[in-house]
Amino acid sequence: MTVAGQARLWQWAAVVYGVCAVLFIAYFPTVVVQGQQASMIQLWGPSVIVPVSIPVLVTAVPALLPWRKSLLAWIVAGLLGVFILITALSFGLLYIPSAVFSAVAGYLHHRAPVEDAPPPPDDWPGIVRHGPSGP
């Protein structure tokens, strides 16, 4: 597998993990209301999915756009880091793996042009060959 292919897998892993975090936040019973546990979606309705899915939409940008993937992945990792710091006391810590996956994807996208490039040809003029015909 090429390094660019690995980078794409890491970026999509960040998106998939973000979707799992959104579903966990929306449907896991985390609040006690009148002695019963309730999920966010039971308290505020389906509209709660919109604000908690914003990090997933941001994470999907480098996975969907075909240009500047390394730069976009690093920007997304930074934006997710800021989002995690701001919302750390509520649900922001759930997005840490998504930010890490995006940072790994940015690193791999940066390495991909060098490591996936074809090797240089053996017949360029700088090679000195010693063989049956002599030097």
Rosetta constraint file for C-alpha pairs under 8 A:
AtomPair CA 1 CA 5 HARMONIC 6.31 0.50
AtomPair CA 1 CA 6 HARMONIC 6.95 0.50
AtomPair CA 2 CA 6 HARMONIC 6.40 0.50
AtomPair CA 2 CA 112 HARMONIC 7.63 0.50
AtomPair CA 2 CA 116 HARMONIC 6.21 0.50
AtomPair CA 3 CA 7 HARMONIC 6.17 0.50
AtomPair CA 3 CA 108 HARMONIC 6.22 0.50
AtomPair CA 3 CA 109 HARMONIC 7.29 0.50
AtomPair CA 3 CA 111 HARMONIC 7.23 0.50
AtomPair CA 3 CA 112 HARMONIC 5.06 0.50
AtomPair CA 3 CA 115 HARMONIC 6.93 0.50
AtomPair CA 3 CA 116 HARMONIC 6.48 0.50
AtomPair CA 4 CA 8 HARMONIC 6.28 0.50
AtomPair CA 4 CA 108 HARMONIC 6.72 0.50
AtomPair CA 4 CA 109 HARMONIC 5.81 0.50
AtomPair CA 4 CA 112 HARMONIC 5.09 0.50
AtomPair CA 4 CA 113 HARMONIC 7.91 0.50
AtomPair CA 4 CA 116 HARMONIC 7.49 0.50
AtomPair CA 5 CA 9 HARMONIC 6.32 0.50
AtomPair CA 6 CA 10 HARMONIC 6.27 0.50
AtomPair CA 6 CA 105 HARMONIC 7.70 0.50
AtomPair CA 6 CA 108 HARMONIC 7.22 0.50
AtomPair CA 7 CA 11 HARMONIC 6.23 0.50
AtomPair CA 7 CA 104 HARMONIC 7.38 0.50
AtomPair CA 7 CA 105 HARMONIC 4.44 0.50
AtomPair CA 7 CA 106 HARMONIC 7.17 0.50
AtomPair CA 7 CA 107 HARMONIC 7.94 0.50
AtomPair CA 7 CA 108 HARMONIC 5.12 0.50
AtomPair CA 7 CA 109 HARMONIC 5.62 0.50
AtomPair CA 8 CA 12 HARMONIC 6.17 0.50
AtomPair CA 8 CA 63 HARMONIC 6.70 0.50
AtomPair CA 8 CA 105 HARMONIC 6.78 0.50
AtomPair CA 9 CA 13 HARMONIC 6.00 0.50
AtomPair CA 9 CA 105 HARMONIC 7.89 0.50
AtomPair CA 10 CA 14 HARMONIC 6.33 0.50
AtomPair CA 10 CA 101 HARMONIC 5.63 0.50
AtomPair CA 10 CA 102 HARMONIC 6.70 0.50
AtomPair CA 10 CA 104 HARMONIC 6.83 0.50
AtomPair CA 10 CA 105 HARMONIC 5.21 0.50
AtomPair CA 11 CA 15 HARMONIC 6.57 0.50
AtomPair CA 11 CA 59 HARMONIC 7.66 0.50
AtomPair CA 11 CA 60 HARMONIC 7.76 0.50
AtomPair CA 11 CA 62 HARMONIC 7.32 0.50
AtomPair CA 11 CA 63 HARMONIC 5.89 0.50
AtomPair CA 11 CA 73 HARMONIC 7.76 0.50
AtomPair CA 11 CA 101 HARMONIC 6.36 0.50
AtomPair CA 11 CA 102 HARMONIC 5.41 0.50
AtomPair CA 11 CA 105 HARMONIC 5.43 0.50
AtomPair CA 12 CA 16 HARMONIC 6.14 0.50
AtomPair CA 12 CA 60 HARMONIC 7.49 0.50
AtomPair CA 12 CA 63 HARMONIC 6.32 0.50
AtomPair CA 13 CA 17 HARMONIC 5.96 0.50
AtomPair CA 13 CA 98 HARMONIC 7.61 0.50
AtomPair CA 13 CA 101 HARMONIC 6.77 0.50
AtomPair CA 14 CA 18 HARMONIC 6.10 0.50
AtomPair CA 14 CA 59 HARMONIC 6.75 0.50
AtomPair CA 14 CA 97 HARMONIC 7.26 0.50
AtomPair CA 14 CA 98 HARMONIC 4.36 0.50
AtomPair CA 14 CA 99 HARMONIC 7.06 0.50
AtomPair CA 14 CA 100 HARMONIC 7.94 0.50
AtomPair CA 14 CA 101 HARMONIC 5.18 0.50
AtomPair CA 14 CA 102 HARMONIC 5.88 0.50
AtomPair CA 15 CA 19 HARMONIC 6.32 0.50
AtomPair CA 15 CA 56 HARMONIC 5.81 0.50
AtomPair CA 15 CA 59 HARMONIC 5.79 0.50
AtomPair CA 15 CA 60 HARMONIC 5.81 0.50
AtomPair CA 15 CA 98 HARMONIC 7.03 0.50
AtomPair CA 16 CA 20 HARMONIC 6.35 0.50
AtomPair CA 17 CA 21 HARMONIC 6.20 0.50
AtomPair CA 17 CA 97 HARMONIC 7.48 0.50
AtomPair CA 17 CA 98 HARMONIC 6.08 0.50
AtomPair CA 18 CA 22 HARMONIC 6.22 0.50
AtomPair CA 18 CA 53 HARMONIC 7.75 0.50
AtomPair CA 18 CA 55 HARMONIC 7.21 0.50
AtomPair CA 18 CA 56 HARMONIC 5.19 0.50
AtomPair CA 18 CA 59 HARMONIC 7.94 0.50
AtomPair CA 18 CA 95 HARMONIC 6.56 0.50
AtomPair CA 18 CA 98 HARMONIC 6.05 0.50
AtomPair CA 19 CA 23 HARMONIC 6.29 0.50
AtomPair CA 19 CA 53 HARMONIC 7.42 0.50
AtomPair CA 19 CA 56 HARMONIC 6.43 0.50
AtomPair CA 20 CA 24 HARMONIC 6.13 0.50
AtomPair CA 21 CA 25 HARMONIC 6.08 0.50
AtomPair CA 21 CA 94 HARMONIC 6.27 0.50
AtomPair CA 21 CA 95 HARMONIC 6.93 0.50
AtomPair CA 22 CA 26 HARMONIC 6.07 0.50
AtomPair CA 22 CA 49 HARMONIC 7.07 0.50
AtomPair CA 22 CA 52 HARMONIC 6.06 0.50
AtomPair CA 22 CA 53 HARMONIC 6.00 0.50
AtomPair CA 23 CA 27 HARMONIC 5.92 0.50
AtomPair CA 23 CA 28 HARMONIC 7.86 0.50
AtomPair CA 24 CA 28 HARMONIC 5.32 0.50
AtomPair CA 25 CA 39 HARMONIC 7.92 0.50
AtomPair CA 25 CA 40 HARMONIC 7.02 0.50
AtomPair CA 25 CA 52 HARMONIC 7.79 0.50
AtomPair CA 25 CA 91 HARMONIC 7.32 0.50
AtomPair CA 26 CA 39 HARMONIC 6.35 0.50
AtomPair CA 26 CA 40 HARMONIC 5.15 0.50
AtomPair CA 26 CA 41 HARMONIC 5.32 0.50
AtomPair CA 26 CA 48 HARMONIC 7.09 0.50
AtomPair CA 26 CA 49 HARMONIC 6.54 0.50
AtomPair CA 27 CA 39 HARMONIC 5.26 0.50
AtomPair CA 27 CA 40 HARMONIC 6.48 0.50
AtomPair CA 27 CA 41 HARMONIC 6.23 0.50
AtomPair CA 28 CA 38 HARMONIC 7.89 0.50
AtomPair CA 28 CA 39 HARMONIC 5.36 0.50
AtomPair CA 28 CA 40 HARMONIC 7.58 0.50
AtomPair CA 29 CA 37 HARMONIC 5.58 0.50
AtomPair CA 29 CA 38 HARMONIC 4.68 0.50
AtomPair CA 29 CA 39 HARMONIC 3.93 0.50
AtomPair CA 29 CA 40 HARMONIC 7.21 0.50
AtomPair CA 30 CA 37 HARMONIC 6.58 0.50
AtomPair CA 30 CA 38 HARMONIC 6.25 0.50
AtomPair CA 30 CA 39 HARMONIC 5.68 0.50
AtomPair CA 30 CA 40 HARMONIC 7.40 0.50
AtomPair CA 31 CA 37 HARMONIC 5.54 0.50
AtomPair CA 31 CA 38 HARMONIC 5.31 0.50
AtomPair CA 31 CA 39 HARMONIC 6.37 0.50
AtomPair CA 31 CA 40 HARMONIC 7.57 0.50
AtomPair CA 32 CA 36 HARMONIC 5.32 0.50
AtomPair CA 32 CA 37 HARMONIC 4.36 0.50
AtomPair CA 32 CA 38 HARMONIC 6.03 0.50
AtomPair CA 33 CA 37 HARMONIC 6.17 0.50
AtomPair CA 33 CA 38 HARMONIC 6.65 0.50
AtomPair CA 38 CA 42 HARMONIC 6.13 0.50
AtomPair CA 38 CA 43 HARMONIC 6.84 0.50
AtomPair CA 39 CA 43 HARMONIC 6.46 0.50
AtomPair CA 40 CA 44 HARMONIC 6.03 0.50
AtomPair CA 40 CA 45 HARMONIC 7.35 0.50
AtomPair CA 40 CA 48 HARMONIC 6.99 0.50
AtomPair CA 41 CA 45 HARMONIC 4.56 0.50
AtomPair CA 41 CA 46 HARMONIC 5.61 0.50
AtomPair CA 41 CA 47 HARMONIC 7.83 0.50
AtomPair CA 41 CA 48 HARMONIC 6.32 0.50
AtomPair CA 41 CA 49 HARMONIC 7.79 0.50
AtomPair CA 44 CA 48 HARMONIC 6.18 0.50
AtomPair CA 47 CA 51 HARMONIC 7.95 0.50
AtomPair CA 48 CA 52 HARMONIC 6.79 0.50
AtomPair CA 49 CA 53 HARMONIC 5.94 0.50
AtomPair CA 50 CA 54 HARMONIC 6.71 0.50
AtomPair CA 53 CA 57 HARMONIC 6.44 0.50
AtomPair CA 54 CA 58 HARMONIC 6.28 0.50
AtomPair CA 55 CA 59 HARMONIC 6.08 0.50
AtomPair CA 55 CA 80 HARMONIC 6.71 0.50
AtomPair CA 55 CA 83 HARMONIC 7.99 0.50
AtomPair CA 55 CA 95 HARMONIC 8.00 0.50
AtomPair CA 56 CA 60 HARMONIC 6.19 0.50
AtomPair CA 57 CA 61 HARMONIC 6.75 0.50
AtomPair CA 58 CA 76 HARMONIC 6.55 0.50
AtomPair CA 59 CA 63 HARMONIC 7.48 0.50
AtomPair CA 59 CA 73 HARMONIC 7.89 0.50
AtomPair CA 59 CA 76 HARMONIC 6.08 0.50
AtomPair CA 59 CA 98 HARMONIC 7.86 0.50
AtomPair CA 59 CA 102 HARMONIC 7.34 0.50
AtomPair CA 60 CA 64 HARMONIC 6.18 0.50
AtomPair CA 61 CA 65 HARMONIC 6.04 0.50
AtomPair CA 61 CA 72 HARMONIC 7.62 0.50
AtomPair CA 62 CA 66 HARMONIC 7.57 0.50
AtomPair CA 62 CA 69 HARMONIC 5.50 0.50
AtomPair CA 62 CA 72 HARMONIC 5.53 0.50
AtomPair CA 62 CA 73 HARMONIC 5.75 0.50
AtomPair CA 62 CA 76 HARMONIC 7.92 0.50
AtomPair CA 63 CA 69 HARMONIC 7.75 0.50
AtomPair CA 65 CA 69 HARMONIC 7.40 0.50
AtomPair CA 68 CA 72 HARMONIC 6.10 0.50
AtomPair CA 69 CA 73 HARMONIC 5.89 0.50
AtomPair CA 69 CA 106 HARMONIC 6.89 0.50
AtomPair CA 69 CA 109 HARMONIC 6.37 0.50
AtomPair CA 70 CA 74 HARMONIC 6.32 0.50
AtomPair CA 70 CA 105 HARMONIC 7.36 0.50
AtomPair CA 70 CA 106 HARMONIC 4.34 0.50
AtomPair CA 70 CA 107 HARMONIC 6.77 0.50
AtomPair CA 70 CA 108 HARMONIC 7.69 0.50
AtomPair CA 70 CA 109 HARMONIC 4.91 0.50
AtomPair CA 70 CA 110 HARMONIC 5.35 0.50
AtomPair CA 71 CA 75 HARMONIC 6.18 0.50
AtomPair CA 71 CA 106 HARMONIC 6.81 0.50
AtomPair CA 72 CA 76 HARMONIC 6.03 0.50
AtomPair CA 72 CA 106 HARMONIC 7.50 0.50
AtomPair CA 73 CA 77 HARMONIC 6.13 0.50
AtomPair CA 73 CA 102 HARMONIC 5.58 0.50
AtomPair CA 73 CA 103 HARMONIC 6.28 0.50
AtomPair CA 73 CA 105 HARMONIC 6.48 0.50
AtomPair CA 73 CA 106 HARMONIC 4.67 0.50
AtomPair CA 74 CA 78 HARMONIC 6.19 0.50
AtomPair CA 74 CA 102 HARMONIC 7.04 0.50
AtomPair CA 74 CA 103 HARMONIC 5.70 0.50
AtomPair CA 74 CA 106 HARMONIC 5.41 0.50
AtomPair CA 75 CA 79 HARMONIC 6.12 0.50
AtomPair CA 76 CA 80 HARMONIC 6.01 0.50
AtomPair CA 76 CA 99 HARMONIC 7.47 0.50
AtomPair CA 76 CA 102 HARMONIC 6.94 0.50
AtomPair CA 77 CA 81 HARMONIC 6.10 0.50
AtomPair CA 77 CA 99 HARMONIC 4.77 0.50
AtomPair CA 77 CA 100 HARMONIC 6.99 0.50
AtomPair CA 77 CA 102 HARMONIC 5.53 0.50
AtomPair CA 77 CA 103 HARMONIC 5.45 0.50
AtomPair CA 78 CA 82 HARMONIC 6.32 0.50
AtomPair CA 78 CA 99 HARMONIC 7.69 0.50
AtomPair CA 79 CA 83 HARMONIC 6.15 0.50
AtomPair CA 80 CA 84 HARMONIC 5.95 0.50
AtomPair CA 80 CA 95 HARMONIC 7.45 0.50
AtomPair CA 80 CA 96 HARMONIC 7.87 0.50
AtomPair CA 80 CA 99 HARMONIC 5.69 0.50
AtomPair CA 81 CA 85 HARMONIC 6.26 0.50
AtomPair CA 81 CA 96 HARMONIC 7.55 0.50
AtomPair CA 81 CA 99 HARMONIC 6.59 0.50
AtomPair CA 82 CA 86 HARMONIC 6.22 0.50
AtomPair CA 83 CA 87 HARMONIC 6.07 0.50
AtomPair CA 83 CA 92 HARMONIC 6.77 0.50
AtomPair CA 84 CA 88 HARMONIC 5.37 0.50
AtomPair CA 84 CA 92 HARMONIC 4.44 0.50
AtomPair CA 84 CA 93 HARMONIC 5.82 0.50
AtomPair CA 84 CA 95 HARMONIC 6.74 0.50
AtomPair CA 84 CA 96 HARMONIC 7.01 0.50
AtomPair CA 85 CA 92 HARMONIC 7.10 0.50
AtomPair CA 86 CA 92 HARMONIC 7.45 0.50
AtomPair CA 87 CA 91 HARMONIC 6.16 0.50
AtomPair CA 87 CA 92 HARMONIC 4.55 0.50
AtomPair CA 87 CA 93 HARMONIC 7.55 0.50
AtomPair CA 88 CA 92 HARMONIC 4.57 0.50
AtomPair CA 88 CA 93 HARMONIC 5.41 0.50
AtomPair CA 89 CA 93 HARMONIC 7.91 0.50
AtomPair CA 92 CA 96 HARMONIC 7.61 0.50
AtomPair CA 95 CA 99 HARMONIC 6.48 0.50
AtomPair CA 96 CA 100 HARMONIC 6.30 0.50
AtomPair CA 97 CA 101 HARMONIC 6.01 0.50
AtomPair CA 98 CA 102 HARMONIC 6.18 0.50
AtomPair CA 99 CA 103 HARMONIC 6.21 0.50
AtomPair CA 100 CA 104 HARMONIC 6.24 0.50
AtomPair CA 101 CA 105 HARMONIC 6.19 0.50
AtomPair CA 102 CA 106 HARMONIC 6.20 0.50
AtomPair CA 103 CA 107 HARMONIC 6.28 0.50
AtomPair CA 104 CA 108 HARMONIC 6.19 0.50
AtomPair CA 105 CA 109 HARMONIC 5.98 0.50
AtomPair CA 106 CA 110 HARMONIC 6.19 0.50
AtomPair CA 107 CA 111 HARMONIC 6.45 0.50
AtomPair CA 108 CA 112 HARMONIC 5.99 0.50
AtomPair CA 109 CA 113 HARMONIC 7.69 0.50
AtomPair CA 111 CA 115 HARMONIC 6.21 0.50
AtomPair CA 112 CA 116 HARMONIC 5.47 0.50
AtomPair CA 112 CA 117 HARMONIC 7.93 0.50
AtomPair CA 113 CA 117 HARMONIC 5.89 0.50
AtomPair CA 122 CA 127 HARMONIC 7.52 0.50
AtomPair CA 123 CA 127 HARMONIC 7.04 0.50
AtomPair CA 128 CA 135 HARMONIC 7.48 0.50
AtomPair CA 129 CA 135 HARMONIC 6.48 0.50
AtomPair CA 130 CA 134 HARMONIC 5.59 0.50
AtomPair CA 130 CA 135 HARMONIC 5.27 0.50
AtomPair CA 131 CA 135 HARMONIC 7.23 0.50
